Amino acid sequence: MNDFTSIKALKKRTLDTYQGNWMAAIKANILPIISAAFTSFMIMTFIGIAVVVFTQTDPATLRQATNYDQAASVNSAYSGTGMARDFLSMAIATLFMVGIQYGTLDWLRNRTRIPSWGAPFQTFTRKYFTSTLAIFLFEFIFLTLWSFLFVIPAIIKFYSYSQSYLLYKDAQERQLTDQFEFVTFITFSRRLMNGYKARFLLLQLSLLGWFILSVLTFGIGFLWYIPYRNGVYTAFYEDLVEKRGKQVVPEIFA
């Protein structure tokens, strides 16, 4: 693993790419920024209200309300409509995030290809929509099946599959996609991530402090954190491909 770029260097590469163009990075990531900022604002607001309520309410009243809520949660079932809604939300969020990854990868490779507002929407075009949705469906099915065993295997497989979309983009740019089924890119990702899942986890953990700070600032910090995070994740892929692509995925990079 010593021949790979350090996490610190991956971060520096991202910052160097964004230097002087942070507004472009924010534009390209505006949808997840808004979503994360809104969620963190609601969480912090709820925590603040809860603190006030708990400090000013009689303990006996709180216990009665808690018991009622627990009984209600036991008697309520998660409807099929709710599951379908969550699945649709996951699919749409994935389409947007993959579009951002594609735009960021182009930017890392060519400083003149600065993404714009339209970056998240490129996966809704004929060029990428079918492939992105198909890979998402396969990953969803596989991860669901793995989760029936234990949580840990599902998490491991999540990291194994994490580079599938970017591998498809590279194959598409080389006009090789007609040679492979969509599920094959999950196999390619497993090869590429073999032995490097822990490295990706460490990379994510190294950004945890920035995430917490973004939440504590009622979402304002997400203006910088999300573009930075997505850039570092994409730089991680680019580094893997540079060092291992020809060896473990010769079908695309040889």
Order of alpha helices (4+ residues) and beta strands (2+ residues): alpha-alpha-alpha-alpha-alpha-alpha-alpha-alpha-alpha-alpha-alpha-alpha-alpha
